[in-house]
Amino acid sequence: MVSITLYGKESCQLCGHVRRKLDFFLKKWGYDGKVELRYWDMETVDGLTEASFNDVYRTPTTLVARDGRHVARWEGSVPDSRALRLCIDGMHGAAKD
């Protein structure tokens, strides 16, 4: 099972961009409903607590996990779509948009 967790703020334009990009590509690639997508608002107590648990201090931060293990992390930036797809497909590696 693959999951993607986004830590952001509702007031952050870059965070909103990442959220829309994740939604778009998961649908485009046919993963909508197959990859769990979670969002934690860092302006809430619950979001800050969860972020602290995963050592998240910057927004946006995107974590990709496969079977409970983190396989990729982007901090303060928009995830590269090709690298994101490789992580979801299980071939962790770097690629450019």
Residue, then its C-alpha position, 0 to 999 in steps of 0.5 A: m500500500v502506498s500513501i502520500t502525506l502532505y503537510g501544509k497550511e491553508s494560507c500557503q499558495l505553494c501548499g495549495h499548488v502541491r495539493r492540486k498537483l497531487d490530486f491531478f496526477l493521481k487521477k491522471w495516472g489512475y491511482d485515484g482511490k488506490v493511493e491514500l492521500r492525507y493532508w495535515d494542516m500545520e495551523t491546527v493542533d492535530g496537524l502540528t502534532e502529526a508533523s512533529f511525529n514525522d520531523v516536519y518543520r517546513t511547508p509544504t512537506t510531502l512524504v511518500a510511504r510504501d508499506g509503512r516505510h517512507v521512500a521519498r520526502w520533499e520539503g519546502s518544494v513541489p514534488d517532481s512528477r516523474a520522481l513521484r510516479l517512480c515512488i508510487d510504482g515502487m522504483h524509487g529514484a530521481a527524475k526530472d519533470 
